[in-house]
């Protein structure tokens, strides 16, 4: 139940009558009553608890119940509204450390559900696929690669920010960043590209989608060392110009 970012409010203001912001909790029936009068025909489900400040054992039940129950309640809403387009935003984290760094990972590759969040992501993928099968709807999951970009912020459901966020924050404040395991690489994907991929999955014809899960990433790895050098070069150049 995070507050609506100012940027989203401004965006809604640029599309009067076309973009409506409705705030609520996917676990509560009140939200679905708010949405009942909207002509909903498509849903992109991106709400999830990824990390909290609680210890792993304390966070186990809240993360599992929130992520899985919210998904089933939203799908129940879709069934009642006869929604035929449903995209679940999963994560490349379901692969864990099952594949060597730098290799191309296919959707049918081995999974490594090492974290509570990864377990819930995979479970929701399966529920999404079953919904699509039973409702004869287009229901797919997008396994998003490490995203970064605008609107990233600490919330009650996400307290671990991306390395890029933390590096830039340190640079702006004039501090020093500590790099642990600088050789670790991820398929960092700009959020605009991620959004474009989600949109393409949403509008694609059901017959075009032969699978229920799709990887959605940039297609190349960059190490933390490379990220740090890039941030330093850009920031130093920016400061030089001003």
N, C-alpha and C positions, 0 to 999 in steps of 0.2 A: 504494500500500500504506500508506495512512494509518491511524493508530490509531483505534479506535472511540470517538467522542465520549462523554463521561460522560453527557450528556443522553439519548443513544440507549440506553445501558445501563440508565438509570433507567426509560425508557419500556418496555423489554423486561421489566423487573421488575414493571410494572403489569399485564402480560398473561402471566402464567405459563402455559406450555404452548401459547401461541398465537403468540408472537413470538420467533423464534430468530435470534440474530446470528451470522453465519458470516463470518469475515474471510479474505480471500484475494486472489489476483491473477488477473484474468480472462485473462491471457496464459499461465497455468500450468495444466497438467492436474490438479494436486493439488486445486485449488479445485473442479473439476467432480466429482472423486471424493468430496469432502466433501458435495456437493449431491445425489449420485446416489440416496441413500436417501430424500430428501424428495419428497413427492408434488407436484411442481411442475406447475401448470397455467396459470400466468400469469407474465409477466416485465415489469418496468419497468426499462429499461436506462438508467441515468443516469451511469454511470462514464465520465469523459472527462478528458483533459489539455487544459486551456484555455490556460495560460500557465506558463512556467518562468523561472528566473533566467538561463538560457542566452541567448546572442545568437540572433537569428532564424534564421541559417543553421545554427547548431549544434543548434537545437531542431527543425529541419525533419523530419529522419528519425525522431527519437524520438516526436514528436507524431503524425506520419502512421502510423507502424507501430503505436504503442500504441492509438490510437483506432480504426483500421480493423481491425486483426487481432483486438483484443479483441471487437469487435462480431461478426466472422465466427465466432470460436470460441464465443461465447455463442449465436449462432444455430444453430451446429452442435449444441450441447447441446440447444437447443429442438427441433430436428428429431428427435434421438434420443429425447427425452422426450415427443414428440408434443404439444408446447405449442401451443395454438391462440390464445393472447392475448399479444400482444407490443407494447409501447409503447416507442419509442425517444425519449429526451429530446434533441431538437435545440435550436436556438437561433435567435432572431430575427436574430442576427448574420449569417445567410446573405444577408440583404437589403443589408447594408453601407450604403453611401451612395447606393444606386440610386434612392431616393425622397425627395422634399423633406420636410423636417421638418414634422410636424403633419398629414401626409396619412394617410388610411386605406390600409393595405397589405394586399392580398389574397394568398392563398397562391399563386396563379398569376402573381403579379407578378414583375418583373425581379429577378434575384439579382445580388449583387455579392460574389463569393467573394474578398474582399480579403486574408484572413489564412489561415495554415496551418490553424488550427482550423476556420474556416468551410468550407474545402475538404473537410476530413474529415467535418464534419457533413453536408454535402450528399451525399457519397459514401455515408455510412452510412444516410441517408434512402433512397437508391435501393436499397441492398442490403436494407434492411428491407422495402420495397415488393415487391421481387422474391421475398423469402422468403414473404410473405403470399400472393402470387399462386401460387407453385409448391406451397405446402403447404396451400392453401385455408384459411389462417389469418387472423385479424384482426391485421394488423401495420401500425401507423400511427406516424407521427412527430409529436411536439408541438414546435412552434417557440416556445420559451419566451421571453417578454419579459423585460427586465432584472429579475431576481429580487433580493429582499433579505429579511432576516429571521433568525430563530434558526438556530444551528449554522453560520453562515458563519465560516470561519476559514482561516488560511493553511495549505496543505498542500503536499506535494511536487509536486502536479499543478495547483495553483492558487495563484499568488502575488499576483495583482492583485485586490484586494478592491473591492467596490462603493463608489461615492462616499458612500452613506449610512453604510456601515460605517466609513469613514475619518472622516467628519464627526463621527459620534457618539463615536468613539474619541478624537478631538481634544478634543471638548467635555468628556468625562469627565476627561481628563488636564489640562484647563485651558490648552490651547494655542490656537494660531490656525491656521485652515485657509486654504490658498491656493487660490483658485478660478481655474482656467484655462478659458477659453471658457464663462463662466457661462450663456450663452444656450443651450448644448447641452441638448437635451431627450430623454428616453427614456420609454418606457412602463413605469415602475417598477411591479413587481407583487409583492405580499406573498406570501411563500413558502407560506402556508396556502392561499391562493387557487390558486396554481400546483399544489399537491399535490391539491387538490380537482378541478381540471381534469384532471389525469393519471388520477385515479381514475375520473372519468366516462368518459374514453376507454377505460379498461381494462374497465369493466363494460358498456359499450354493446354492443348487438347488432351483429354484423358487417354485417347488412343495413342498419343505420342509418347506417353510415359509408360515404359515397360517395366519399371521397377518401383519399389516403395521407398527406397532410400537413395539419396544422391549426395555426393561430396560437393561442397560449395566453397571453393578456396581459390587463391591466386595461382597456385601451381608451381611454386618455387620456395625453397627454404632460405631463411636468413638467420644467422646466428645473433645472439645477444651482443657479441663483440661488434658485428657489422652494424647493428642498430645503434649502438652507443657512438660509433664513429660517425654515422650519418647524422645523428642528432647534434653532435658536437660541431660538425662542419656547417650545418644549416644555421645553428644558433650563433656561431661565431660570425658567419656571414651577415646574418640579420643585424647583429649588434654593430658590425662595422658600417653598415649602410646608414644606421641611425645614430 
